[in-house]
Structures are given as C-alpha cells and as structure tokens.
Amino acid sequence: MASTREVKVRRAYDEPEPADGARVLVDRIWPRGLSREKAALDEWCKLVAPSTSLRKWYAHEPDRFDAPCHRSRSTPASGRPRRERVQP
C-alpha cells in the first residue's frame, strides 16, 4: 500500500511551526528581506518553480490561476534537467 503525505502551502514569511515538517521553498527568487536563518528551510527548489516569463505573465491576477498549469506544460524547459526527489 502506498503511503500518503500531506502537503501544506505557506508563505516563506510565515514563522516556522513545529508541525511544519520539511520546509521547501519553490521559487526562483529568494524572498526579499528574509534571512536564510529566519526562513528555516530544508531545501530551496529553484528548478521546479515557474519560469520568470510565466511569473511575469501571471502577475498575481487570480483569473489566471488555472491557466499557468497548461502554459507551463507548453513552455520550453530551461534546458536543465528537473530534479526529482524519490522517497523510499
């Protein structure tokens, strides 16, 4: 039987909590004004984050929320292989 894991989405600026589990930042840009110590991250996954052009297109417009998943599949990759994490 496959195990399931809960994924919580939080802002990088939120204070770490004991129940957080592994904290992973998925963004190409480091959050402004946030020190690495205060972020308390376990990993920074830049390569799986949306491209700069996709982020600029989205521009925080909620009406475009569903479209990026379709756009990102048709957007050429950065040329670098995506990192895949496999859990035992």
C-alpha positions in Angstrom: 0.0 0.0 0.0 1.3 3.4 -0.9 1.8 6.0 1.8 0.4 9.4 1.5 1.9 12.6 2.8 0.2 15.9 3.5 1.5 19.0 1.7 0.8 22.4 3.2 1.3 25.6 1.3 2.5 28.5 3.3 4.3 31.8 2.7 8.0 31.9 3.2 7.5 34.8 5.5 5.3 32.7 7.9 7.0 31.8 11.2 8.1 28.1 11.2 5.9 25.9 13.3 6.8 22.5 14.9 4.2 20.8 12.8 5.6 22.1 9.5 7.6 19.0 8.7 10.1 19.7 5.8 10.1 23.3 4.7 10.8 23.7 0.9 10.9 26.9 -1.0 9.7 26.6 -4.6 10.6 29.8 -6.2 13.4 31.1 -8.5 13.9 34.3 -6.4 14.8 34.5 -2.7 12.1 36.3 -0.7 13.1 39.9 -0.1 14.2 40.8 3.4 14.1 37.2 4.6 17.3 35.7 6.1 18.1 32.1 5.5 18.1 31.5 9.3 14.7 33.0 9.7 13.3 31.1 6.7 14.4 27.8 8.4 14.2 25.9 5.1 15.2 22.4 4.5 15.6 22.9 0.7 15.3 25.5 -2.0 14.0 24.1 -5.3 14.6 26.7 -7.9 14.4 24.4 -10.9 10.8 23.3 -10.3 9.5 26.8 -9.9 7.6 28.6 -12.7 9.9 30.4 -15.2 10.4 34.1 -15.0 8.3 34.7 -18.1 5.4 32.7 -16.6 5.6 34.5 -13.3 5.5 37.9 -15.1 2.6 36.7 -17.3 0.6 35.6 -14.2 1.3 39.0 -12.4 -0.8 38.0 -9.3 -4.1 38.0 -11.3 -6.4 35.4 -9.7 -8.3 35.0 -13.0 -5.1 33.5 -14.5 -4.7 30.9 -11.7 -5.8 27.9 -13.7 -4.0 28.8 -16.9 -0.3 28.5 -15.8 -0.5 24.7 -15.4 -1.5 24.5 -19.1 1.0 27.2 -20.1 3.9 25.7 -18.2 3.5 22.3 -19.9 3.8 24.0 -23.3 6.6 26.3 -22.2 10.1 25.0 -23.2 12.2 23.9 -20.2 15.2 25.9 -19.1 17.4 23.3 -20.7 18.5 21.9 -17.4 17.1 18.6 -16.1 14.5 18.8 -13.4 15.5 17.4 -10.1 13.3 14.6 -8.9 13.3 13.5 -5.3 12.5 9.9 -4.6 11.4 8.8 -1.2 11.9 5.2 -0.1 
